[in-house]
């Protein structure tokens, strides 16, 4: 399989970029930047000499090493991609303190609709830019990442978006700028919420071939949709069916990050992906009976006790 190297004719000029969290999403972003000669600083907690991304068109090797200690960093960056999960923000705090200045744009590559509120306390007062990630990337046991689709992210139409567009211009990762970002983010949240059912069964997308699972997923999606609309998202009645059809038509072995975390015994993003629906539902006086059942089970699977 060919190994991609930076295009000698590519312009490397652009904002200075750091990636915090070289997991599946962070590796994909780092590889997209490296491929066009804009290799970012890579910051993490596990030593690695390089990052490897394998896609349908070959393999990209991003040179390291992964930086492990934020102490001694000289200067801040124009753009910091935060690719750690919401459960890992506390451990990423020293990196954000070291990498961010008051003008640093922090682009959050996380699940959920509360990214700004969660990350802002760790930034240095600069703009925190939420995003929606639309590509399936899977970390392999050897630490490499397999990309199963064209990488694309969506960001809101705010001034900080220009820095992300500049950094990722002419890369394999497309950037959509949405005027109605709230609706896009809630649409993705509905999808992530339904994916939580995989944790409770220990099964991949093939489970959506069962009519009873489809019925449950549709009911759950409709419950989430009612909350999303109360939050101001403009989403049609067809969205729940589209989400369930997406899972039903996916490869049977397609997993999700929250399932991978469960199988590895790691903490789960149950709060930002599922509990937020129940929280916001209660604030609006909307009953959420399916969430009331699912959320405690996900929380117990993640945090115990037992």
C-alpha positions in Angstrom: 0.0 0.0 0.0 1.5 3.4 -1.0 2.6 5.8 1.7 1.5 9.4 1.1 4.1 12.1 1.6 3.7 15.9 1.6 3.1 17.4 -1.9 6.3 19.2 -2.8 4.3 21.8 -4.6 1.9 22.4 -1.7 2.0 25.8 0.1 2.8 25.2 3.7 1.9 28.7 4.8 -1.0 29.1 7.1 -1.9 29.3 10.8 0.3 27.5 13.3 -1.6 24.4 14.4 -1.5 22.0 17.3 -3.6 18.8 17.7 -4.4 17.7 21.3 -5.4 14.1 21.3 -3.9 11.8 18.6 -6.7 9.3 18.6 -8.9 8.4 15.6 -10.2 11.9 15.0 -7.0 13.7 15.9 -4.9 11.4 13.7 -7.1 12.0 10.8 -6.8 15.8 11.1 -3.1 15.6 11.6 -2.7 13.4 8.6 -4.8 15.8 6.4 -2.5 18.7 7.4 0.7 16.8 7.1 -0.2 15.6 3.6 -0.1 19.1 2.3 3.0 20.2 4.1 1.4 21.7 7.3 2.4 19.2 9.9 0.9 20.2 13.2 2.4 19.8 16.7 0.9 16.6 18.1 0.2 16.5 21.9 -0.9 13.5 23.8 -0.3 11.3 26.8 1.1 8.1 25.2 4.6 8.0 23.5 4.5 7.5 19.8 7.2 8.1 17.2 4.6 8.8 14.5 0.9 8.6 13.6 -0.4 6.4 10.9 -3.7 6.8 9.0 -4.9 4.2 6.5 -7.6 4.9 4.0 -8.9 3.6 0.7 -6.1 5.5 -1.2 -3.2 4.5 0.9 -1.3 5.2 4.1 -0.2 8.5 5.6 2.6 8.6 8.1 2.8 11.7 10.3 6.2 12.2 11.8 6.4 12.6 15.6 7.2 12.2 18.2 4.0 12.9 20.1 4.7 15.6 22.7 4.0 14.4 26.2 4.8 17.3 28.4 3.4 20.8 27.9 6.1 22.3 30.1 8.7 24.3 28.2 6.6 25.0 25.1 7.7 28.3 23.6 4.8 30.4 22.4 1.2 29.8 21.6 -0.6 28.7 18.5 -3.1 30.2 16.1 -5.3 27.1 16.1 -5.7 24.2 18.5 -7.8 21.2 17.6 -9.1 19.6 20.7 -9.6 15.9 19.7 -9.9 14.4 23.2 -13.3 13.1 24.4 -15.3 15.1 26.9 -14.3 12.6 29.6 -10.6 13.5 29.0 -10.9 17.3 29.3 -9.3 17.6 32.7 -6.2 15.7 31.5 -6.0 18.0 28.5 -6.2 21.2 30.6 -2.4 21.6 30.9 -2.0 21.4 27.1 -4.6 24.1 26.6 -3.0 26.4 29.1 0.4 26.0 27.3 -0.9 26.2 23.7 -3.5 28.9 23.9 -3.3 32.6 24.0 -6.1 35.2 24.0 -6.2 35.0 20.2 -6.0 31.3 19.8 -8.9 29.6 18.1 -9.8 26.4 19.8 -11.7 24.1 17.5 -13.4 21.3 19.5 -13.7 18.0 17.7 -16.0 16.3 20.2 -19.5 14.9 20.5 -22.3 16.9 21.9 -24.0 20.2 21.8 -22.3 21.8 24.8 -18.7 22.0 23.5 -18.3 25.7 24.1 -19.4 25.6 27.7 -17.3 22.6 28.4 -14.0 23.8 26.8 -14.1 27.5 27.4 -12.9 27.3 31.1 -9.7 25.6 29.9 -9.0 28.1 27.1 -7.2 31.4 27.5 -10.2 33.6 26.6 -10.0 33.2 22.8 -12.8 31.9 20.6 -14.0 28.3 21.2 -15.3 26.9 18.0 -17.6 23.9 18.2 -17.7 21.4 15.3 -19.5 18.4 14.0 -17.3 15.5 12.8 -18.8 13.5 9.9 -16.3 10.8 9.2 -15.9 7.2 10.6 -12.4 6.7 11.9 -11.4 3.7 14.0 -8.3 3.3 16.1 -6.7 -0.2 15.7 -5.0 -2.2 18.4 -1.5 -1.2 17.2 -2.4 2.5 17.5 -2.9 3.2 13.8 -6.2 4.6 12.5 -8.4 3.3 9.7 -10.5 5.9 7.9 -13.8 4.6 6.5 -15.1 7.5 4.5 -14.3 11.0 3.3 -13.4 13.3 6.2 -15.6 16.3 6.7 -16.4 18.7 9.6 -19.0 21.4 10.0 -18.3 24.6 12.0 -20.6 27.6 12.7 -20.5 30.7 10.6 -18.5 32.9 13.1 -15.2 34.7 12.7 -13.1 31.9 14.1 -14.2 29.6 11.3 -11.9 31.4 8.9 -8.9 30.2 10.7 -10.1 26.5 10.4 -10.9 27.1 6.7 -7.4 28.5 6.2 -5.7 25.6 8.0 -7.6 22.9 6.2 -7.7 24.5 2.7 -6.8 22.1 -0.1 -6.6 19.1 2.3 -8.6 15.9 2.2 -10.7 17.1 5.1 -13.6 19.3 3.8 -15.0 22.1 6.0 -18.6 23.1 5.8 -19.6 26.4 7.4 -23.2 26.3 8.6 -25.3 29.4 9.4 -27.7 27.2 11.4 -25.1 25.2 13.2 -27.5 24.5 16.1 -29.7 22.3 13.8 -26.6 20.5 12.4 -25.2 19.8 15.9 -28.5 18.5 17.2 -29.0 16.3 14.1 -25.7 14.6 14.9 -26.5 14.3 18.6 -29.6 12.3 17.7 -27.4 9.9 15.7 -24.9 9.7 18.6 -27.7 9.1 21.1 -29.1 6.2 19.2 -25.6 4.7 18.9 -25.6 4.5 22.7 -28.0 1.5 22.3 -25.0 -0.5 21.0 -23.3 -0.2 24.4 -26.3 -1.7 26.1 -26.3 -4.7 23.7 -22.6 -5.0 23.1 -23.4 -5.3 19.4 -22.5 -3.3 16.2 -24.7 -1.9 13.5 -25.9 -5.3 12.4 -28.3 -5.3 15.4 -30.4 -2.7 13.6 -31.6 -5.6 11.3 -33.9 -6.5 14.2 -37.4 -5.0 13.9 -37.7 -4.6 17.7 -34.4 -2.7 17.9 -35.6 -0.5 15.0 -38.8 0.3 16.9 -36.9 1.2 20.0 -34.4 3.4 18.1 -37.2 5.2 16.3 -39.0 5.9 19.6 -35.8 7.2 21.1 -35.0 9.3 18.1 -38.4 10.9 18.2 -38.0 11.7 21.9 -34.6 13.3 21.2 -36.2 15.2 18.3 -38.8 16.8 20.5 -36.0 18.1 22.8 -33.9 19.3 19.9 -36.8 21.3 18.5 -37.4 22.9 22.0 -33.7 23.9 21.9 -34.3 25.7 18.6 -33.1 23.1 16.1 -35.0 23.1 12.8 -35.4 19.4 12.0 -38.1 17.6 10.1 -40.3 14.6 11.1 -38.2 12.5 8.7 -35.0 12.7 10.7 -35.6 9.8 13.1 -36.3 7.4 10.2 -33.3 8.7 8.3 -31.0 8.1 11.3 -32.3 4.6 11.9 -32.0 3.8 8.2 -28.5 5.0 8.3 -27.6 2.4 11.0 -29.7 -0.3 9.3 -27.9 0.2 6.0 -24.4 0.5 7.4 -21.9 -2.4 7.3 -22.9 -4.9 9.9 -19.5 -4.6 11.6 -19.6 -0.8 11.9 -19.1 0.2 15.5 -19.0 3.5 17.3 -16.6 5.2 19.6 -18.7 4.8 22.7 -19.0 1.0 22.0 -15.2 0.8 21.6 -14.8 2.6 24.9 -17.2 0.2 26.6 -15.3 -2.8 25.2 -12.0 -1.4 26.4 -13.3 -0.5 29.9 -12.8 3.2 29.4 -15.2 5.9 30.7 -18.1 6.6 28.4 -19.4 9.9 27.0 -22.8 9.1 28.3 -23.4 12.6 29.6 -22.7 14.7 26.5 -24.3 12.1 24.1 -27.3 10.9 26.1 -27.9 12.6 29.4 -28.0 16.0 27.8 -31.3 15.0 26.1 -32.8 14.2 29.5 -31.4 17.4 31.1 -32.7 19.7 28.4 -36.0 17.9 28.2 -36.6 18.5 31.9 -35.7 22.1 31.5 -38.5 22.4 28.8 -41.0 20.2 30.6 -40.7 17.5 27.9 -41.2 13.9 29.1 -38.2 11.6 28.2 -39.2 8.1 29.4 -36.7 6.3 27.1 -33.8 8.5 28.2 -34.9 8.0 31.8 -34.2 4.3 31.3 -31.1 4.4 29.0 -29.1 7.1 30.8 -28.8 5.4 34.2 -27.7 2.2 32.5 -25.1 3.9 30.4 -23.9 5.8 33.5 -23.6 2.6 35.5 -21.8 0.9 32.6 -19.3 3.7 32.6 -18.8 4.7 36.2 -20.1 1.8 38.2 -20.1 0.9 41.0 -20.0 -2.9 40.8 
